[in-house]
Amino acid sequence: MSDPTPAAPAPAVVRAIVAGHGSFAAGLVSAVEQITGRGGVLRAVSVAGLGADDIERTLRELMDETGARVIFTDLQAGSCSMAGRRILRVASDAVLVCGTNLPVLLDFVFADGVEAPQAARHAVERGRAAISVLGAGA
Amino acid sequence: MTLVLYRIDDRLIHGQVVVGWGQPLDIDFIVLVDDAVAGSDWEQELYRMGVPPHMDVYFLTVDQAAERMTDFRSNPHRGILLTGDIATMRRLAERDPGLGAVNVGGIHHKAGRVQRLRYVFLAPEEEVQLRELATRGLAVSAQDVPGARPVPLGELLASDDVFD
């Protein structure tokens, strides 16, 4: 007789790190989880109170721990983006996406059939196209 | 116009500087004073990528900056001067008597430092350097973003258990 208890789903493989100001990362990953149930593909990082060196070290350690080679950040001039650029200098297989929005991450988490860097590039196009202005004067 | 903010921030050019201060102060240029960055094309390229295209960035050593401070202060545009540590700002103050009020914007955790505010950690020698800036007649206060309350130096150095 077979066991009636359904097997627990395998834990998602982390394919990207999300980092930014305040609760940006946790908020976006929470939204991705709520919409798709695939928030586990992303790892949110809080860098509040960290200096530039510690931010870079935190991102590097997470990349080593998870194997993720994609970093999503919020602001081009932000400390996380600066740290990401320093990491790209030595990690030629990594990709940094600045200016991340929710549509970018939604596209990314569904692209599990392609390599993560390629998925990130595709997601950026979707994210750009998802921005619109409606209403007065539009 | 002139230099409208003299800021110590170990992240140098980042969101709080470019957007948080840069937009309300209507900044056109940044003077980044750091001997190491001034000697590295790669570091300069990194920081330049973080600023809008219309904003000029000058990467200078302390000596170079001291020579050009009069020019910067008489510049028709508005600028922020940045150093990554207190020692660099103090060295500049020694060379330039015209330095304005000093904003402690972000000095983060490192071995040997004690937390004074959420965004300010200081080693004993750094406290001495801040006091030296004050004895030169410079108003020194901590303030990470424009909307935050400026914390005067005396209060900053006394705040070892209350994080603002």
Contacts between the chains, C-beta under 8 A, distances in Angstrom:
chain1	res1	chain2	res2	distance
A	21	B	15	6.0
A	49	B	108	6.6
A	49	B	109	6.9
A	49	B	118	6.5
A	49	B	119	7.1
A	50	B	108	6.1
A	50	B	109	7.4
A	51	B	10	5.2
A	51	B	11	6.9
A	51	B	106	7.9
A	51	B	107	7.9
A	51	B	108	3.2
A	51	B	109	6.6
A	51	B	110	6.8
A	52	B	10	6.3
A	52	B	11	4.9
A	52	B	12	7.6
A	52	B	14	8.0
A	52	B	108	7.9
A	54	B	108	6.9
A	54	B	109	7.1
A	74	B	15	7.9
A	75	B	15	4.8
A	75	B	19	7.0
A	76	B	49	7.0
A	76	B	50	5.9
A	77	B	13	6.3
A	77	B	14	5.9
A	77	B	15	5.5
A	77	B	17	7.7
A	77	B	18	4.2
A	77	B	19	6.9
A	77	B	50	3.6
A	77	B	51	6.3
A	78	B	14	5.8
A	78	B	15	4.3
A	78	B	50	7.8
A	79	B	11	5.0
A	79	B	14	4.5
A	79	B	15	7.0
A	81	B	50	7.0
A	82	B	11	7.4
A	82	B	13	7.7
A	82	B	14	6.3
A	82	B	46	6.5
A	82	B	47	7.7
A	82	B	50	6.3
A	85	B	46	5.5
A	85	B	49	7.0
A	86	B	46	7.1
A	89	B	42	7.5
